[in-house]
Amino acid sequence: MQKFSIWSLLKNSLSYHEGWQRQWRSPEPKAEYDVVVVGAGGHGLATAYYLAKEHGLRNIAVIERGWLGGGNTSRNTTIVRSNYLWDEATLLYEKSMKLWEGLSQELNYNVMFSQRGVMNLGHTLQDMRDIERRVSANRLNGVDALVLSPSEIKERLPFINLKTRYPILGASFQPRGGVARHDAVAWGFARAADALGVDIIQNCEVTGIRRQNGAVTGVDTVKGFIQAKKIALVAAGHASVVAQMAGVRLPIESHPLQALVSEPLKPIFPTVVMSNAIHAYISQSDKGDLVIGAGIDSYTGYGQRGSYQTIEHTLQAIVEMFPLFSRVRMNRQWGGIVDVSPDASPIISKTPVKGLYINCGWGTGGFKATPGSGWVMAHTVAHDRPHALNEAFSLDRFYNGHLIDEHGAAAVAH
Ligand SMILES: Cc1cc2nc3c(=O)[nH]c(=O)nc-3n(C[C@H](O)[C@H](O)[C@H](O)COP(=O)(O)OP(=O)(O)OC[C@H]3O[C@@H](n4cnc5c(N)ncnc54)[C@H](O)[C@@H]3O)c2cc1C
């Protein structure tokens, strides 16, 4: 694999940048693999990368029905944080945060991880009680977390209007939180996995999962049958559809979630602001666009679009909080399909079918978990048992009642 560095950049600039290699191959599928990962989003690609890198497996394919990173990976608003409430969730997201902190070096690919801080606003006394509880829980788990007063919010964002119909009473703040470039995460993992021999097969929808004596034998695809000893389903919004192919019923609902970006502005917005109560979150990309996310639509569906009133509601709230953006024009709007679990926590688990593993249920907030999710999923698939960090996130919890209720920290957003 060609290494990216200041020297390779200089060397290639002398030949008009015509000497760069392709970043990954486009192989035809082989007849048989040790592991087939279904879904080339960030989580699927990270799973394949860590399977090869940490567990020494080489005969791996990632099968993608569209193009790699074309699902939620490239549709999200890129917020990264680890300040969840419960120990299980905090430790998992914090593992991910630590991986983010070295990811550009690890992959030799600039994922543009920018730790500019994430603020979660509180609008009611109950919001503030919840924030104080979550910040205390975070600190007990060694996660950086602060409670900000309204004047401390104003210091960071002098143009915020605190006295809206949603009065701002304070916020939680995670200084190590921030944003990353979503496409680069998919491309970086794809390039690094490909260099370790992983076959990434695009435009190849999985249409069936074959089983014999309760164990998987392979996948049917639009390019034919591919034999597999193990299958990892990492299909986000289509998780329940692909699991159903193996007769596994998941407690997952798929909903549309929307985002939009404005025309580029000069740098003005120094951090990330989220409000679960009013279903709005906002940051500014390095290119200058305001990146704005909305709440989920309450109906289920697989159309990658949402309803107008949802973004209208979000923009009303944003303009009330930040009146200086009232005349900014919006450039693009889009939707993704998020896989929502009953306790707003992910499922990273073995299934009742031998050799079949599932990673889903990240809902509106899985981008931040991309490296950590791939890391624990790879461990689970390689060893046929969960890592301590994802043991609590098994499918069993929906039968034994040991739920990890993160509605407070995950709710709408991230
Ligand atoms: C508008 C929006 C904003 C968001 N904002 C944030 C945020 O700020 N922070 C955050 O942490 N999270 C956010 N999320 C959530 C986050 O994007 C997802 O939780 C996460 O990206 C899901 O994992 P993934 O990247 O692997 O999924 P995806 O990228 O969706 O990958 C799944 C892949 O599986 C493929 N697939 C499906 N069915 C098949 C099949 N039958 N055969 C082959 N391939 C198949 C799909 O084509 C897709 O490429 C947001 C999501 C949306 C939609």
The ligand as an SDF file (V2000), in Angstrom:
LIG
                    3D

 53 58  0  0  0  0  0  0  0  0999 V2000
  -29.0820   11.8840    9.1240 C   0  0  0  0  0  0  0  0  0  0  0  0
  -28.2600   11.0490   10.0770 C   0  0  0  0  0  0  0  0  0  0  0  0
  -27.4680   11.6930   11.0260 C   0  0  0  0  0  0  0  0  0  0  0  0
  -26.6960   10.9380   11.9010 C   0  0  0  0  0  0  0  0  0  0  0  0
  -25.8400   11.5990   12.7400 N   0  0  0  0  0  0  0  0  0  0  0  0
  -25.0020   10.8980   13.5420 C   0  0  0  0  0  0  0  0  0  0  0  0
  -24.0350   11.5900   14.3390 C   0  0  0  0  0  0  0  0  0  0  0  0
  -23.9060   12.8140   14.2890 O   0  0  0  0  0  0  0  0  0  0  0  0
  -23.2480   10.8490   15.1710 N   0  0  0  0  0  0  0  0  0  0  0  0
  -23.3710    9.5020   15.2510 C   0  0  0  0  0  0  0  0  0  0  0  0
  -22.6620    8.8890   16.0570 O   0  0  0  0  0  0  0  0  0  0  0  0
  -24.2440    8.8090   14.4570 N   0  0  0  0  0  0  0  0  0  0  0  0
  -25.0430    9.4700   13.6090 C   0  0  0  0  0  0  0  0  0  0  0  0
  -25.9450    8.8010   12.7970 N   0  0  0  0  0  0  0  0  0  0  0  0
  -26.0510    7.3340   12.8880 C   0  0  0  0  0  0  0  0  0  0  0  0
  -24.9360    6.6240   12.1440 C   0  0  0  0  0  0  0  0  0  0  0  0
  -24.7910    7.1540   10.8440 O   0  0  0  0  0  0  0  0  0  0  0  0
  -25.2250    5.1170   12.0720 C   0  0  0  0  0  0  0  0  0  0  0  0
  -25.5400    4.6210   13.3500 O   0  0  0  0  0  0  0  0  0  0  0  0
  -24.0130    4.3330   11.5820 C   0  0  0  0  0  0  0  0  0  0  0  0
  -23.4380    4.9750   10.4720 O   0  0  0  0  0  0  0  0  0  0  0  0
  -24.4800    2.9080   11.2060 C   0  0  0  0  0  0  0  0  0  0  0  0
  -23.4370    2.0190   10.8780 O   0  0  0  0  0  0  0  0  0  0  0  0
  -22.8210    1.8280    9.4390 P   0  0  0  0  0  0  0  0  0  0  0  0
  -22.0010    3.0310    9.2240 O   0  0  0  0  0  0  0  0  0  0  0  0
  -22.0610    0.6230    9.2590 O   0  0  0  0  0  0  0  0  0  0  0  0
  -24.1160    1.7880    8.5230 O   0  0  0  0  0  0  0  0  0  0  0  0
  -24.2560    2.0020    6.9650 P   0  0  0  0  0  0  0  0  0  0  0  0
  -23.2690    2.9680    6.4390 O   0  0  0  0  0  0  0  0  0  0  0  0
  -25.7010    2.2740    6.7040 O   0  0  0  0  0  0  0  0  0  0  0  0
  -23.8420    0.5770    6.4170 O   0  0  0  0  0  0  0  0  0  0  0  0
  -24.7090   -0.5200    6.2350 C   0  0  0  0  0  0  0  0  0  0  0  0
  -24.4910   -1.0300    4.8220 C   0  0  0  0  0  0  0  0  0  0  0  0
  -25.1870   -2.2630    4.6460 O   0  0  0  0  0  0  0  0  0  0  0  0
  -25.5540   -2.3220    3.2820 C   0  0  0  0  0  0  0  0  0  0  0  0
  -26.6060   -3.3300    3.0840 N   0  0  0  0  0  0  0  0  0  0  0  0
  -27.8840   -3.3160    3.5400 C   0  0  0  0  0  0  0  0  0  0  0  0
  -28.5320   -4.4110    3.1180 N   0  0  0  0  0  0  0  0  0  0  0  0
  -27.6460   -5.1430    2.3920 C   0  0  0  0  0  0  0  0  0  0  0  0
  -27.7390   -6.3860    1.6830 C   0  0  0  0  0  0  0  0  0  0  0  0
  -28.8660   -7.0950    1.6290 N   0  0  0  0  0  0  0  0  0  0  0  0
  -26.6280   -6.8350    1.0430 N   0  0  0  0  0  0  0  0  0  0  0  0
  -25.4580   -6.1310    1.0740 C   0  0  0  0  0  0  0  0  0  0  0  0
  -25.3310   -4.9630    1.7170 N   0  0  0  0  0  0  0  0  0  0  0  0
  -26.4050   -4.4790    2.3810 C   0  0  0  0  0  0  0  0  0  0  0  0
  -26.0450   -0.9020    3.0000 C   0  0  0  0  0  0  0  0  0  0  0  0
  -26.0820   -0.6210    1.6140 O   0  0  0  0  0  0  0  0  0  0  0  0
  -25.0200   -0.0610    3.7650 C   0  0  0  0  0  0  0  0  0  0  0  0
  -23.9660    0.4070    2.9560 O   0  0  0  0  0  0  0  0  0  0  0  0
  -26.7380    9.5100   11.8830 C   0  0  0  0  0  0  0  0  0  0  0  0
  -27.5270    8.8730   10.9300 C   0  0  0  0  0  0  0  0  0  0  0  0
  -28.2660    9.6230   10.0250 C   0  0  0  0  0  0  0  0  0  0  0  0
  -29.0840    8.9150    8.9980 C   0  0  0  0  0  0  0  0  0  0  0  0
  1  2  1  0
  2  3  1  0
  2 52  2  0
  3  4  2  0
  4  5  1  0
  4 50  1  0
  5  6  2  0
  6  7  1  0
  6 13  1  0
  7  8  2  0
  7  9  1  0
  9 10  1  0
 10 11  2  0
 10 12  1  0
 12 13  2  0
 13 14  1  0
 14 15  1  0
 14 50  1  0
 15 16  1  0
 16 17  1  0
 16 18  1  0
 18 19  1  0
 18 20  1  0
 20 21  1  0
 20 22  1  0
 22 23  1  0
 23 24  1  0
 24 25  2  0
 24 26  1  0
 24 27  1  0
 27 28  1  0
 28 29  2  0
 28 30  1  0
 28 31  1  0
 31 32  1  0
 32 33  1  0
 33 34  1  0
 33 48  1  0
 34 35  1  0
 35 36  1  0
 35 46  1  0
 36 37  1  0
 36 45  1  0
 37 38  2  0
 38 39  1  0
 39 40  1  0
 39 45  2  0
 40 41  1  0
 40 42  2  0
 42 43  1  0
 43 44  2  0
 44 45  1  0
 46 47  1  0
 46 48  1  0
 48 49  1  0
 50 51  2  0
 51 52  1  0
 52 53  1  0
M  END
$$$$
